[in-house]
Amino acid sequence: MLLKDVRYEHLIAGISGGVASTLILHPLDLIKIRFAVNDGQISIRPQYKGFLDALANILKSEGTRGLYRGVTPNAWGAGAAWGSYFFIYNVIKTRMSNGDTSKNLGPILNMVAAAEAGVLTLALTNPIWVVKTRLCLQYGNSPARASDAKRYNGMIDAFVKTYKHEGIRGLYKGFIPGVFGVSHGAIQFMCYEEMKARYNMRRHLPIDAKLSTMEYLSFAALSKLIAATATYPYQVVRARLQDQHREYSGALDVIRKTL
């Protein structure tokens, strides 16, 4: 049976790591999203000169709570996404290696496994990311100027209103660029697995040998940097599609209007 070779620690590690990192880094994520959608066309949006100006502006106009708008769906989404991703990814890798976790699959199969896991995870979690993005884009000055359909009192209210006014399609806005964005995880995990395997080979150790915490962190950070640099444009397109303050006909419309 396939699942007998799967360690559920991957699921637990993904959930705990996703939630912990989200709670710490959410303010940076919020600022990133606001920069991604800011095209100067919507008067309701604050204009920021840079990261520090955005941080100061949000603290001044919205308080510390403003930096944590959308943190609830973000934490739920990160836990569900990373837990599912790590679990599915390792199920697929185990299947590909016929249960032999010491076998090096190589960059192509690692990328395929990561891509498959990414698409399945995205299908499960896209509605959460839509709600998170919209709560992050609920500015301190927006309640009096946005329509009631675009004002949310929390995660559940955002889910209900999005479904009520836009249907299931509203909860899956940004899904198509998200599928292309699966390459982010695929690139990240391919780089991570290859760096880890080659590092252990240079030390004449099995490729699945345990590393130190600092080594794991270093490989994870470097692979994340490579993937983020390669795929950042898709995140802009996805965020703009999920933005409640603008309407686009699709990903190509976002690209055309952005360029």
N, C-alpha and C positions, 0 to 999 in steps of 0.2 A: 504493500500500500504506500502511495506517495507520501502522505502526511507523516508517516512514522519516522521519516528522515528529517523532518522539519523541526527546528527548535523554536519554540514559542517565545524565547527570549528576544528574538528579532522584533516581534510584535510589541512586546513590552518596552524594549529599548526605543523603538520608533515613537511610540506614544509619549513616553516620559521625556525623551529628548525634544520632540516637537513642541510639547506644551511648555517645557522649561525655557527653550530658546525664544519662543514667542512672547512669553511674559517679560523677558528681559529686553528683547529687541523690537517690540511692537512700535514704540515711538518712531524708530528709524523707518519701519515699514510704512507707517502712516505718512510720513513726510515724503518718502519715495513715491507713493501713490499720488499724492497731491501734485508733485512735480510732473509726474507722468501724464496727467490729464490736463495740466494747465496750458492751454493754447491761447490765452488772452481773449477768448471770444465770449466768455460768460462773466457778466459783471458781479455775480454773486461770489465769485472766487476771490480770496485774498491773493495779492501778488507778492511773491517772495523773491528777494534778490539772491538768495543762496541758502545753504543749509542752516547756518547760524541765525540768519534773519527769519527763516521759517520757524525755527525752534522758539526764538524770542517772541515772534508774533503770535504763535499758538498759545504760548504760556500767558501772554498778556491778555489776549481776547477770549480765550476759552479755558484758561487755567490748566492745572496738571491733568484734569480729567479729559481735556481736549486731546492730549497726547495719547490717550488710551481709548479713543472712540473706536469701536469695532473690535476691541480686544477679546470679547467673549466668543464671537464666531471665529475669530482668528485662532484662539486657543483650541476650540473644538475642532476646527478645520485642520490645524497643524497636527493635533494628536491623531485624528482619524486618517489624515493623508499619509503622514510618515509611518504610523503604525501599519496601515494597509500596504503602503509601498514596500517597506522592509520585508513584511511577511510574504507578500506576493512575489517580490523579487527573489527572495531566497527559495520559495517553492519552485519557481521557474528554473533557477540555477540548479537546484537539486535534481529536477527532472532532466535537465540538459546533461548533467554529469552522471546520471544514473545512480545518484546517491553518494557518489565519491566527491566529498567536499574538498579534498586535497588536489583535485584535478584542476589545472589551469584552463579555463574555457577560451582564453584569448580575447582580444579587444572587440571583435565583431560579435561574438555570442554574448559577451557581457553587455554590449550596447543593445542587442536585441532583447535580452532579458529585462533590462532597465526600461526600454521603450514599452514593452508589453505591460509591465507593472505600472508604468506611468499612465497609460491610456485607461486601464481598469480603475486605477485610483482616481483619475480625473472624473470619470463617469459617476463615481460615488460622491465626490466632494464638490463638484462645480457649484451647486446651489449655495453652499456655505461660503465660497469665495465671492460670489455675487453680493451676498448680504454683507460680508466683511468690507468689501470695497465701497459699498454704498454708505455704510455707517462711517467709514473713514472720510468720506466726502461730504459728510453732514457738518457744515461749517457753523461756527458760533453765531454768525449773523444770518443763517439760512432759514430758521423756523418761520420768521415773519414774511419771508419773501418766496419761499418754495410752496408749491401746492401741497395739499394735505396728503396726496398720494405719494409724495416724495419726501415726507417727513416721517421719520421712524423713531419710535420710543424704545427701541431695543431690538435684539436679535429676532425674537418671535414675531414682533410687529412687522419687522422688515420682511420676513418670510411670507407672512400673511398678505401684506399689501402688494408685494411683488407678484405673488401668485394671483391675487384678486384682479389686479389691473393689467398684468402682462401674460398671465398663464404660465404654463410649464416652460415655454420658450424664454420667458423673462429670467427664470432661474438657471437657464443654460446659456445665457449670453456669454460670449467669450469662449465657448467650448471649442470652436473650430481652431482659433489661434492657440488655444490651450493644447490641442492635439499636436500642433506643430511645436509648441513649447515643450512637449514631452522630450524633445531632443535635449533640453536642459538637463533633465535627470539622467538621460542616456549618456550624455557626454560626461557628466559629473561622475557617474558610477563606473563608466569605462576607465576614465583617468584614475579614479580612486583604486579600482581593482588592479590596474596595470602597475601603478606606482607601488602599491603594497606588495604585489607579486614579485616585481623586479627587485625591490629592496630586500625581500627575504631571500631571493635567489643569490644576490650579491653576498649575503651573509651565510650562504650555503645552508639555509633552513627551509623547511617545507613552506609552500606558498601560503598555507593557512595558519602559520605560526603566529602566536599572540605577540602583539606589539605593546609598547608602553603607551600610556595615555597621551603623552606629548606627541608621540609618533602618529597615533591615530588622528589627533587634532590637526597636526601639520598636513597630513595627506588630505584630510577632509577639507581644510581651509583652502589649500591650493587647488584641489579639483573643483571646489565650488567657485573659486575666482575664475578659473578657465571657462567653466560652463556659463557663468553669469555674463562674462564679457562677450561670449559668442552668441548668446540668445537674448540679450536685454531688449532689443526692439520689439519682440513679440509681447513682452510684458507691458509695454506702452500701449500696443494695439488692444490687448485684452482688457486693460484697465479702462481705456476709453469706451470700449463697447459696454462695459458693465456700469459706467457712470450714469447716474439717474438724471443728470442735468443736461445731457446732450443725447441726440438721437442720430444713429448711423444705420445705414442699410446693411452693413456687413463689414468684414475685415478690410476688404479692398477700398471701401468708402473711407474708412479711418485712415488708411495709408495715403489715399489721394488727398484728403483734406489736411493731413499732417505735413505732407511734402509740399 
